[in-house]
Each structure stands twice: as C-alpha cells, then as structure tokens.
Amino acid sequence: LQLFDRLLRIAPHNLEAAVDRARVRAWQGHLAEAIRDVDAVLARAPGNVPALGARAQFLSWAARHDQAIALYDSLARADPTDRAARVGLGQVLGWSGRLDSAAVVYQRLLAEDSTLDAMAGLARVRGWQGHLKEAERIWGRVPARDSAYGPALAGLAETLRWQGRDAAALEVAERGAHLAPHDRDLQTQRAGAEVAMRPRTASNFTYESDSDGNGISTLDARGAWRPASRVELRASGYLRWLSLSGATEFSQRAHGALLEAWTQLEPGWTFTAGLGASGADVTGAGGVTRYALRASSPGRE
C-alpha cells in the first residue's frame, strides 16, 4: 500500500495504480474504502473498464449482489469478450442463490473455451444444486488441466464429503497438500475429513414423568472408531428403568446393546453388519437377539 501511495504522489494521474491500490484495500478487508477509491477513479474516467470491473468485484465481496450483477452484466454486454466480467457474473449469481442463471453463464463460457475458472465455477454451482455426481465429474477434469490447481482439489474434496465419502475426500486433500501446501480451502477440507473420521463418543440421559409421579429414565451411549479409513466399528447401548409412584417395590428395567461393523467402497457404497441383544427383568421375558444387515447406494444427488 505504501508503494502505491508513493507511486501516486509521483504520478497522480496513474489510474491503473489507483485501481490496484483499491484492490489491495479490498484484500485487506476494507471494502467500503476500496469502493470509494474506485468511485474516485470513475469520477475522473467514467468508462474505465478496470475500475468498473474492480467495483463489481468489491460489491460482490460486500454481498451487494444486485448491484454487482447489474455492473457485471453491463460490462459483459458492452464487451462479450470480457471473460473476467462474465466469470464474475457467474460467481455473484451463484453467491446470491441464482444457481440456474449462474450455470447458464458458465456453460456458455465453456462452450467457447474450457478455461479452469469456468470449469471450477460450473462444478461449484452443480454441487450447490445437489448434482453431486456431475460436480464430481467436472472437478475431476480440472486437475487433468492443472494438477496443482488448489481450488479444484478443494472443490472435489468438498463434493466427496457432501456424499459422505470422507476417506476419499481425505485422500484428495492430502494429495493437494503436496501440490498446493498453502491453499486454505484445501486445509479446511482436509481438517473436515479428519474430524469426521476421528473416534467419537456420545451419551444421553433422559427422564420423563407424568402427573401421577410415574417416571421413566433412559441412559444411552454410543461410540465409533475407525481402524482403517474405510472401516468403522460402532457400539451402542441403553439402559431404561420404570418406577411407579406409591409402589416403590415395583420397578422394571430394560437394556440392550448393539455392535456394528461399517465399510465403504468407492464410489460411496456402504455396507453395515450388526449383532445386538436386548432384555428386561420382567418375569417371563427372555432376551432378544438382533441381527442387522444394511446396504446404501452412493449419495450422488
């Protein structure tokens, strides 16, 4: 910022430097000041395209989406070859929730030239729309163009996590960590996948009663642990007891436990097998054995 200030003192009419200085202010988070700076440039040169593009970008970052869309749209209409304006339009349309319109912008860009920013934009929008299979396919094409393109690897990892494929997401994020070690989105996706795969435990106690003073208490606990990235062992159990008011000698207890083994096969098929038992201390009540087998198809939509 000081370098730009020094340059502008020497050459106060250098509008390019003034716009670049405003960009630095925006990157620092001072969006209101950055917008005022480009407005000052536009007051001197109303048709300055870099200043107009910067203003549209700053407005989108400030969540002033309608204004940003109008400005990007005017830039794209004035110069259909201005890809930066069209990509910016797609971005702000997506951020504002107008996903169908954003997809159309990116699809038109890709029909002209398969650039990385348009491919990444369409993949991101398709993911937000819930079309996870298509988003994964598009994200997967981007590294073939640039294997070190961090946003694509982060986007692919995020899409895999949305499908519940944390192990696959972690593999992508770890590969990206070697190719783009300073990419914050990749770091976020890697941390999210690691958290989802950590051992976890939880317990809960509930007490319910009625107007007669009868009560039911329930204690349940559960836990999970992964000996391997795609294998998880789960255990759960409960203890429930009933007490009746005025008949303290009368109480009932019930209990149960379940052990499960879970595994996931690409592209997201999951299989679970479980064995459990339950019982109660009621006279004549025998124990019950439970078997569980479940299979789930990939969560692609």
Salt bridges, closest charged atoms under 4 A:
ASP5 OD1 - ARG21 NE 2.50
ASP20 OD1 - ARG23 NE 3.81
ASP37 OD2 - ARG21 NH1 3.21
ASP39 OD1 - ARG55 NE 2.51
ASP66 OD1 - ARG98 NH2 2.76
ASP73 OD2 - ARG77 NE 2.81
GLU112 OE1 - ARG83 NH1 3.80
GLU112 OE2 - ARG86 NH2 2.94
GLU134 OE1 - ARG126 NE 3.23
GLU134 OE2 - ARG137 NH2 3.89
GLU136 OE1 - ARG165 NH1 2.99
GLU136 OE1 - ARG300 NH2 3.01
GLU171 OE2 - ARG230 NH1 2.94
GLU194 OE2 - ARG190 NE 3.45
ASP220 OD1 - ARG222 NH1 2.76
GLU232 OE1 - ARG200 NH2 2.93
GLU232 OE2 - ARG226 NE 3.11
GLU232 OE1 - ARG234 NE 2.63
GLU260 OE2 - ARG294 NH2 3.01
GLU266 OE1 - ARG165 NH2 2.41
GLU266 OE2 - ARG230 NH2 3.37
GLU301 OE1 - HIS131 ND1 3.22
